Amino acid sequence: MDDLQALERRLGYPFRDRELLSLALRHRSVAGGNNERLEFLGDSVLNHVIAEFLYQRFPRAREGQLSRLRASLVKGETLAELGRELGLGEYMVLGPGERKSGGHRRGSILADAVEAIAGAILLDSDIERCRECLLRWFGDRLENLPPEAAEKDAKTRLQEWLQGRGKGLPDYTLLGVQGADHRQQFRVVCRLADLDMTFEGQDSSRRRAEQRAAAAALEALDG
């Protein structure tokens, strides 16, 4: 394992008790102590810090809007990205099976390690220092949140529009995928059976294509 001092510089936090950092990097596939308890603690403090930030940043946002924003920031995919940016993979302590299968690159393992390190920092210092570290790690992800990010997405708004009028829920179907692997375009159709209407959307992921189809439906329905 590389010198943990280098990792501490990446984290922006020098541990007083470096054993806590070592424990945060020990996956459950390793015999003996592992990072699961620290992960539990870190998950709680991470949700608290991000929720507090969003509460202050979006004073007019409703509870549901804040919850959606928080979920997008603390989801496993985002935490895995953070773990890669911090280079945690090269420091993870894994069992033989996980090492052989490339566990140091696995998103779920990196995401859990981010939470475990957050928990370790909390135990090694206090909530203020932990907050400082977490907000720095999230950095641009927080600063670049547009005001409209707190608004409901198109699929949610379409569902609520239909439910409010006693209509059935929309059905999304993938029509096809075009292009090379790194430049794929997904075509999706949104069917509103009760209104006998269909709308198409296209984008670089199925999720975004569904959002585009829902947005097209809303534009027509509100027009």
MARVEX-666665 format. One record per residue: residue in one letter; x, z, y of N, C-alpha, C in turn. Coordinates in pm, whole numbers, plus 50000, padded with zeros to 5 digits. Each point is the difference from the previous one (the first is absolute). Example, Ala and Ser with C-alpha at 12.3 -4.5 7.8 and 13.67 -1.06 7.14 Angstrom:
<sites>
a513195078049431499115000050119500905000050120 s499654992850105500825000650119499235007350109 
</sites>
This chain:
<sites>
m500855000049881499155000050119500895000050125 d499634991950099500764999650124499945013550070 d500915001850092500065012350077498695002250073 l499405011849980498725002850064500115001050151 q501215001650052500165000350145499584986750062 a500294989149930499614986950049498484998850005 l499325005349898498544999750000499465008850111 e500605011550022499545008850108500094992950135 r501024991950019500114992550126498874989950012 r499644993749889498874990650003498695007350030 l499865011649942498785007950021499945006050140 g501175001650061500055006550131499805014949989 y500385005649886499825014449980501095005449907 p500835009450047501005006449915499415012549933 f499965000049870499425011449927500925012150005 r499405011450022500745012649983500155003049853 d498934997749924500025001949856499914986249935 r501144994249970500014986449948499394999149860 e499865011249933499354999949869498554995250011 l499385002750114498634995350020499964984750004 l500974994150067500074985450005500284994449860 s500915006349929500314995549863498765000649912 l499235010750013498785001449921498984989350037 a499914996850128499044989950046500314986249942 l501224998049956500434987149947499954999449848 r499565010849937499955000749853498604996149949 h499954988849933498744995049945499605008049877 r498724999949970499515008049886500524995149866 s500604988149997500574995049875501315007249964 v500505008250092501245007549977499655013749943 a500745004349901499775013249941500315010850103 g499235010649996500225010950095499124998550123 g500455005250112499204999650122499834985850052 n498854997550064499754986950059499285001750135 n499684988950063499505000450138498485000750014 e499285002449890498544999350008499405010750092 r500525012149997499455010450087500324997150147 l501194995050026500344996250137499144988350047 e499714990949908499134988750031498615005050042 f499485009749928498705006050033500025005650142 l501065007350032500115006050133500174989350107 g500854990249972500254989450097498784991550028 d499184997649899498784992350019499105007050102 s499905013149992499165007650091500534999650143 v501305002250016500565000450135499994986150062 l500214989649919499974986450050498614996550053 n498985003249922498634997450045499695007650128 h500475012450009499765008150119500674993950123 v501264996449987500754994750114499424986850048 i499684991149908499454987050038498615001750059 a499195008849942498655002550053500075005450142 e500925009350023500155005750134500434989450101 f500934991449959500464989350089498844990850037 l499224995849900498894990950025498925006650086 y499775012749977499015007450079500374999550149 q501285001850027500464999750139500054985850055 r500374990649917500184986150045498684993050027 f498985002949922498704993550013498915010350028 p499925005150123499075010950032498524996349985 r499694987250000498604995949991499614995249860 a500954999449910499724995149865499175010249922 r499104994849918499175008749917500775004049875 e499445010049930500675005449881500304989249897 g499024991449976500194989549901501114990450039 q500074996750128501054991150048501385006349984 l500105012850034501285006949985500415000949854 s499035002349913500295000849857500544986749947 r499424988950046500474986949955501424997450049 l500275003650123501344998150055501025008449923 r499655012649977500925008649927500274994549860 a498934995749932500154994749864500944988149998 s499954991550103500864988250003501465003950020 l500245011450064501375004250029500625008149887 v499195007949929500575008749896499774994549859 k499504987849989499794994249867501344997649932 g499964998849869501224998649922500854988250041 e499364988950032500744988050038500855002550124 t499425006750100500745002850123501145009849973 l499735010349921501045009849969501134993749919 a499664990749912501034993149923500894991950094 e499404993550098500794992550100500955009450073 l499495011750037500865009850067501155004249909 g499675002349874501025003949904501114989549988 r499614987350003501004989249993500824999650128 e499345001750114500725000050127501015011350008 l499665011349940500915011550000501054999149889 g499854989949914500964998249891499935010749893 l498805005349975499905011149905500324996049857 g499794987349966500204995649863501395003149947 e501004998550084501385002249953500325014749979 y499125008950047500245014349986499105006649895 m499014992649948499075005949906500705003849869 v499605011649947500495004549870498884997549900 l500244991049907498974995549907500445002149856 g499015001249912500295000749858500484986549949 p500594999749881500554987549945498994988549997 g498785003149958498984989549991499664994150135 e499855008650100499684995250135501174992250060 r501215004649975501174992850051500054985949941 k499774999349869500094987149932498914990450048 s498845005250035498894991450041499974997450152 g501065004050069500074997350144499175009550084 g499895012449955499175009750073500455002550142 h501284997750031500485002450136499424990050099 r499384989449949499344990350088498485001249997 r499465008449913498555000849982499355006750120 g498984993450054499335004850120499445013949987 s499375003149887499375013149983501045011150001 i501164997549940501065010049997500575002350139 l500194989350075500535001250136499005007050091 a498714996749985498985006450082499945015049973 d500065003749872499995014249965501225007250057 a501134993150000501225006150053499915002550150 v499364990950072499815002050144499205012850024 e498925001749924499195012050014500805012549961 a500764998949893500795011549954501045004150104 i500634990350063500995003250102499345006350121 a498804995350035499265006450110499745014649967 g499605002749877499775013849958501275008250002 a501124993849962501285007050001500435003650142 i499784990750093500355002750140499165011450055 l498715000149964499135010850046500515013549952 l500385000949874500515012649946501355003850059 d500794990050033501345002550051500005003450149 s498914996650069499955002450146498645005650038 d499194992050068498665004250041499174987650029 i498735001950034499094988850019500424991350118 e500575006150104500404992150117501114990249965 r501005004949928501114991249964499534989549900 c499125003849911499464990549903499214989250071 r499185003950097499224990450078500934990250071 e501045005250059500964991650072500594989349908 c500375004149879500584990549904498984989549958 l498815004449964498994990749952499624989750105 l499815004550122499624990750106501124990150028 r501235004349984501124990750019500044989949887 w499765004449876500004990749888498934989350017 f498825004250044498904990450015500194991350125 g500705005350099500434992550117499064989150048 d500444987449981499254988550051498624999049939 r499825004849877498684999249937498965007650082 l500435010750064499095007950083499914994550141 e501134996450056500004995450138499314986650018 n500004991949896499414986650010498564999349953 l499395011449976498584999849963499184995550121 p499314988749989499184995750112498755008550012 p499455001550121498785008150017498884995749907 e499914986749977498904995249916500215003549853 a501195005249966500255003749861499075011049953 a499475007850093499095010749964498594994949972 e499774987350028498674994449977499804996949852 k498774999549958499694996749862500354985549971 d500454997249878500344986349965498744991949978 a500184986949992498864990849992499145002449876 k500635002649886499225002249878499125012350012 t500545010650060499215012250017498844997550096 r500274993150110498944997450099498924991049943 l500404990149918499014991249938499135007949903 q500625008449919499235008149905499005008850074 e500435006350109499105008850076498884991950067 w500314987950046498974991450061498924996949898 l500414996449879499034996449895499215012249954 q500685011249979499315012049955498995004750104 g500354998650126499115004450107498724991950007 r500014988449936498834991350000499384998449861 g500425008949912499445000149866500394988249914 k501144993850029500444988449924501045004149896 g500144991449898500995002649896501424998650051 l500945005749927501394999650040500604986249979 p501024996550078500644986949984500804999249871 d500174987849951500804997749879501164990850036 y501225004349967501194992250033500574993749873 t500234986950005500524992849885501224991850042 l501045000749919501194992150026499764985649958 l500144990750094499794985849971501264993449947 g501155004550046501234993949954501215005050078 v501174997049946501275003650064500854987450008 q500544997350118500814988050020501385003850052 g500974991449977501325001850056500975006949906 a501284999750039501055006549923499835015050004 d500695007049908499845014549987500205007250132 h500994995950079500315007150123499194995250119 r499154989849978499154995050109498594997349950 q499495008949917498674998049943498915001950105 q498944992349980498805001450082498815002349907 f499275010850026498855003649918498724995650071 r499124993549925498694995950053498935008549934 v499195006550082498975009149951498664996150061 v498945001549923498664997950053499255013350000 c499305002650107499145011950014498564995349991 r499285004849899498604996049980499065011350039 l499034996650083498945009450039498734995149932 a499785004949879498924994649916498635001350066 d499735011550060498685002250059499734990950119 l501054995150062499854991250116500284985449966 d500394997549872500334986549955501054993650091 m501075007550024501064995250088501355002249932 t500954991050027501365001549949500994997350112 f501135006849994501054998550101501365000449931 e500904991650048501324999449939501075006150091 g501045004849936501165005150073501274996349926 q501084998050073501274996349940501135007450068 d500925005349920501165007050057501055001949890 s501095006650036501145001249909499835010949894 s498905007550003499685009549894498494999649978 r499605004049882498564999949971499275009850091 r500605011550024499345010050085499754994550140 r501024993650058499824994650135499024988350001 a500004992249891499054988949992498565005449997 e499795011049927498675006149996499615005150138 q500965005750073499715004750135499614988450091 r500684988849986499674988350082498614994649968 a499655000049871498684995449961498925009350056 a500265013149992499065009850055499874998450151 a501124997550068499974998150145499184987650037 a500134989549920499214987950025498515002849982 a499685007949898498595003849979499465008050116 l500785009650049499565008350113499784991750125 e500914990650023499874991450118498704992249997 a499674994849880498764992449986498775009050013 l500055011649941498855009050001499755006150139 d501085002450072499875006050134499794989550108 g500194987349961499954989450100498594996650045 
</sites>
